[in-house]
Amino acid sequence: MTATSRTLTLLRWGFVLFLAIVLGLIMRDGLVQDWSMLERVNGWWLLPAVGFAVLDVAIDFLVWWILLREVYPQAKPVASLTPFLAGFAVDLLPAKVGTFSRAWFLRILWDIPMRLGVAVQSNAALIDLLAATLIAILGLGSLGLWKTAGLIGLLVSIACGVVFAVIFYPHLQGWVQRVIRPFVPAEMAFGIHELQESIKNLLQLRLVLPLALVKGISWLAMGLVLYAIAQCFHQPLSVTEALFVVAGSALLGLFSMVPNGLGITEASLVGFLTYLDLPLDTAILSAFLFRIFTMWAWLLIGNLAGQRMARLVDIQKQILD
């Protein structure tokens, strides 16, 4: 078994262990709840919920692939799907850091320099953040939650300010290198100046503006997932409210620095849904189903894609040998 295969196998079993712990806690808490409302569930609404979850990831992939084509024109859609999905395998790291593993996957699969892979993922994350922030602020403000909207706007402004300062002010290079040196493996080392240039080259209005609009459709799909789940329980949640709840909860989970917002995103979803007059038991179950469709299922798919990618790498090595 190669080092790549061992790493991905370790990730898979780590995911299985973590999932077992989470499911155990959910079952423990679920035993003390009154779930009589499940008798009135319209399960057919789960089908469009799954479909919209797939649409969300498909749009994410489209944005990422378009950015990848800017630095690696040979990238084909079908072939690029494997490293993209494999990025979900380590999505439990804080603040979406796990998705940057795609840069490593691109390097071992197609020998794309790490700085280019990181630049692609950085710009995709920035576009996603900008689209989510605009939706969340407008939505939360319309619901009268101006303090929460202001907090999200402040956090995003600080984060973007730090990122843009690092990108556009080369004299910060030495400071950044000193900060990240203890945390970056030697095999992932690359010049900060080169990374700055790579990210800057992708920060073009011809790319950022249309892709941000496309990402808005992705967030709409996420809102429709929650909307469809609410319809399962015959709750009067509108598409607009679902969209704002999803965007606001995702951003609060992101800035919590908790792995994939675990606990924070769920609590935010439940809090926003109860604020919109959904019963507490329905809000809890809706948040649980939403996270299954938009996170847990893709963690499993990411591990399967990672295993497939490991086999492809092994086949390439055998051909070269």
C-alpha positions in Angstrom: 0.0 0.0 0.0 1.4 3.4 -1.0 1.7 6.4 1.3 -1.2 8.0 -0.5 -3.4 5.0 0.0 -2.4 4.7 3.7 -3.3 8.4 4.2 -6.7 8.1 2.6 -7.5 4.9 4.4 -6.6 6.6 7.7 -8.9 9.5 6.8 -11.7 7.1 5.9 -11.5 5.2 9.2 -11.2 8.5 11.1 -14.4 9.6 9.4 -16.2 6.3 10.3 -15.1 6.6 14.0 -16.2 10.2 14.1 -19.5 9.4 12.5 -20.2 6.6 14.9 -19.6 8.9 17.9 -21.9 11.6 16.4 -24.7 9.0 15.6 -24.3 7.6 19.2 -24.8 11.0 20.7 -27.8 11.7 18.4 -29.4 8.4 19.3 -28.9 9.1 23.0 -30.5 12.5 22.8 -33.2 11.3 20.4 -34.5 8.7 22.9 -35.7 11.5 25.2 -37.6 13.4 22.6 -41.3 13.2 21.6 -41.2 12.3 17.9 -45.0 11.9 17.4 -44.8 14.5 14.7 -43.1 12.0 12.5 -46.4 10.4 11.8 -47.4 13.4 9.8 -44.3 13.6 7.6 -44.6 13.8 3.8 -41.5 11.9 2.8 -41.8 12.7 -0.9 -40.4 16.2 -0.2 -37.1 14.5 0.7 -36.5 13.7 -3.0 -36.3 17.3 -4.2 -34.2 18.0 -1.1 -31.6 15.5 -2.3 -31.8 16.9 -5.8 -31.1 20.4 -4.7 -28.2 19.3 -2.5 -26.7 17.6 -5.6 -27.3 20.8 -7.6 -25.5 22.9 -5.0 -22.4 20.7 -5.2 -22.6 20.6 -9.0 -22.5 24.4 -9.1 -19.6 24.4 -6.6 -17.7 22.1 -8.9 -18.5 24.2 -11.9 -17.0 27.3 -10.3 -14.0 25.4 -9.1 -13.4 23.8 -12.5 -13.6 27.1 -14.3 -11.0 28.5 -12.0 -8.9 25.4 -12.4 -9.0 25.8 -16.2 -7.4 29.2 -15.9 -4.3 27.6 -14.4 -4.5 24.2 -16.0 -6.3 24.3 -19.4 -5.9 20.5 -19.9 -8.4 19.8 -17.0 -11.4 17.9 -18.3 -14.7 18.0 -16.4 -15.0 14.3 -15.7 -11.4 13.8 -14.7 -11.5 16.9 -12.5 -14.6 15.6 -10.6 -12.5 13.0 -8.7 -10.1 15.4 -6.9 -12.9 17.8 -6.3 -15.1 15.2 -4.5 -12.1 13.9 -2.7 -11.7 17.3 -1.1 -14.9 16.6 1.0 -13.0 13.7 2.7 -11.2 16.0 5.1 -14.0 18.6 5.2 -14.2 18.3 9.0 -11.2 20.6 9.5 -12.1 24.1 10.8 -13.2 27.0 8.5 -13.3 24.9 5.3 -9.5 24.4 5.5 -10.1 20.7 4.5 -11.2 21.7 1.0 -7.6 23.0 0.4 -6.6 19.3 0.3 -7.7 19.5 -3.3 -4.5 21.4 -4.1 -2.5 18.4 -2.8 -4.7 16.0 -4.8 -4.1 18.0 -7.9 -0.4 17.8 -7.3 -0.2 14.1 -6.9 -2.6 13.4 -9.7 -1.5 15.9 -12.4 1.7 17.4 -10.9 0.0 20.9 -10.7 2.1 23.2 -8.4 0.7 23.6 -4.9 0.6 27.3 -5.2 -1.7 27.1 -8.3 -4.0 24.6 -6.6 -4.2 26.7 -3.4 -4.9 29.8 -5.5 -7.8 28.0 -7.3 -9.3 26.9 -4.0 -8.7 30.3 -2.3 -10.5 32.2 -5.1 -13.4 29.6 -5.1 -13.7 30.1 -1.3 -13.6 33.9 -1.6 -16.4 33.9 -4.2 -18.5 31.6 -2.1 -17.9 33.8 1.0 -18.9 37.0 -0.9 -22.1 35.5 -2.3 -23.1 34.0 1.1 -22.4 37.2 3.0 -24.5 39.4 0.7 -27.4 36.9 0.9 -27.1 36.6 4.7 -26.9 40.3 5.5 -29.9 41.2 3.2 -31.9 38.3 4.6 -31.2 38.7 8.3 -31.8 42.5 8.0 -35.2 41.9 6.3 -36.0 39.6 9.3 -35.1 42.3 11.7 -32.0 40.6 12.9 -29.7 43.6 12.4 -27.3 42.8 15.1 -26.6 39.3 13.7 -26.3 40.8 10.2 -23.9 43.4 11.5 -21.8 40.8 13.3 -21.5 38.7 10.1 -20.6 41.7 8.0 -17.9 42.7 10.5 -16.4 39.2 10.7 -16.4 38.9 6.9 -14.8 42.4 6.5 -12.0 41.5 8.9 -11.3 38.2 7.2 -11.3 39.7 3.7 -9.2 42.6 5.0 -6.5 40.2 6.3 -6.6 38.1 3.1 -6.4 41.1 0.7 -3.6 42.6 2.9 -1.5 39.4 2.5 -2.2 39.3 -1.2 -1.6 42.9 -2.2 1.2 43.9 0.2 4.3 41.8 -0.5 6.2 43.2 2.6 3.9 41.0 4.7 5.5 37.9 3.2 8.1 37.4 5.9 5.5 37.7 8.7 3.2 35.2 7.0 6.0 32.7 6.5 7.0 32.9 10.2 3.3 32.3 11.2 2.6 29.4 9.0 6.0 27.6 9.2 5.2 25.5 12.3 1.9 24.4 10.6 2.8 23.7 7.0 4.4 20.4 6.1 7.6 20.6 4.1 6.0 18.9 1.0 3.4 21.7 1.0 6.0 24.6 1.2 6.0 27.2 -1.5 6.8 30.8 -1.9 4.3 33.2 -0.4 5.1 35.7 -3.1 4.4 33.2 -5.8 1.1 32.3 -4.1 0.2 36.0 -3.9 0.7 36.4 -7.6 -1.3 33.2 -8.4 -4.3 34.4 -6.4 -4.0 37.9 -7.8 -4.1 36.6 -11.3 -7.4 34.9 -10.7 -8.9 37.9 -9.0 -10.3 39.4 -12.2 -13.7 41.0 -12.6 -14.4 38.9 -15.7 -14.1 35.8 -13.4 -15.2 37.0 -10.0 -18.5 38.8 -10.9 -20.1 36.1 -13.1 -18.9 33.3 -10.8 -20.3 35.1 -7.7 -23.7 35.3 -9.5 -23.5 31.5 -10.3 -22.6 30.9 -6.6 -25.8 32.8 -5.7 -27.7 30.0 -7.5 -25.8 27.5 -5.5 -26.9 29.2 -2.2 -30.4 29.3 -3.6 -30.2 25.5 -4.0 -29.1 25.2 -0.4 -32.1 27.2 0.7 -34.4 25.0 -1.4 -33.0 22.0 0.5 -34.1 23.4 3.8 -37.4 24.6 2.2 -38.2 21.1 1.0 -37.3 19.6 4.4 -39.7 22.1 6.0 -42.4 21.1 3.6 -41.9 17.5 4.8 -43.2 18.6 8.2 -45.9 20.9 6.7 -44.2 24.0 8.1 -44.9 27.5 6.5 -41.3 28.3 5.8 -40.8 30.4 2.6 -38.0 29.9 0.1 -36.7 33.4 1.0 -36.6 32.6 4.7 -34.9 29.3 4.1 -32.3 30.9 2.0 -31.4 33.5 4.6 -31.4 31.0 7.4 -29.0 28.7 5.5 -26.6 31.5 4.6 -26.6 33.0 8.1 -26.1 29.7 9.8 -23.3 28.7 7.4 -21.4 31.9 8.0 -21.7 31.6 11.8 -20.4 28.0 11.6 -17.5 29.1 9.4 -16.3 31.8 11.8 -16.7 29.6 14.8 -13.5 27.8 13.7 -15.2 24.6 14.8 -14.6 21.7 12.3 -17.2 22.3 9.6 -19.2 24.4 12.1 -20.3 21.2 13.9 -22.7 22.2 16.6 -22.6 25.9 15.8 -24.3 25.6 12.4 -26.9 23.2 13.7 -27.6 25.4 16.7 -27.9 28.4 14.4 -30.3 26.6 12.1 -32.5 25.6 15.1 -32.3 29.1 16.5 -33.3 30.8 13.3 -36.1 28.3 12.6 -37.6 28.6 16.0 -37.4 32.4 15.6 -39.5 31.9 12.5 -42.1 30.0 14.7 -41.3 26.5 13.8 -41.8 24.0 16.7 -38.5 23.1 18.4 -38.8 19.4 17.6 -39.4 20.1 13.9 -36.5 22.6 13.9 -34.1 20.1 15.4 -35.0 17.3 13.0 -34.9 19.8 10.0 -31.4 20.9 10.9 -30.3 17.3 11.3 -31.7 16.3 7.9 -30.3 19.4 6.3 -26.8 18.6 7.5 -27.1 14.9 6.4 -27.9 16.1 2.8 -25.4 18.9 2.6 -22.4 17.6 4.7 -22.4 14.0 6.0 -23.4 12.4 2.7 -20.6 14.3 0.9 -18.0 13.3 3.5 -18.8 9.7 2.7 -18.7 10.4 -1.1 -15.4 12.3 -0.6 -13.8 9.3 1.0 -15.0 7.0 -1.8 -13.6 9.5 -4.3 -10.3 9.6 -2.4 -10.0 5.9 -2.6 -10.6 6.0 -6.3 -8.0 8.7 -6.8 -5.5 6.6 -4.8 -6.1 3.7 -7.2 -5.6 6.1 -10.2 -2.3 7.3 -8.7 -1.1 3.7 -8.2 -2.0 2.8 -11.8 -0.1 5.8 -13.1 3.0 4.8 -11.0 2.8 1.3 -12.3 2.7 2.6 -15.9 5.7 4.8 -15.3 7.6 2.0 -13.6 
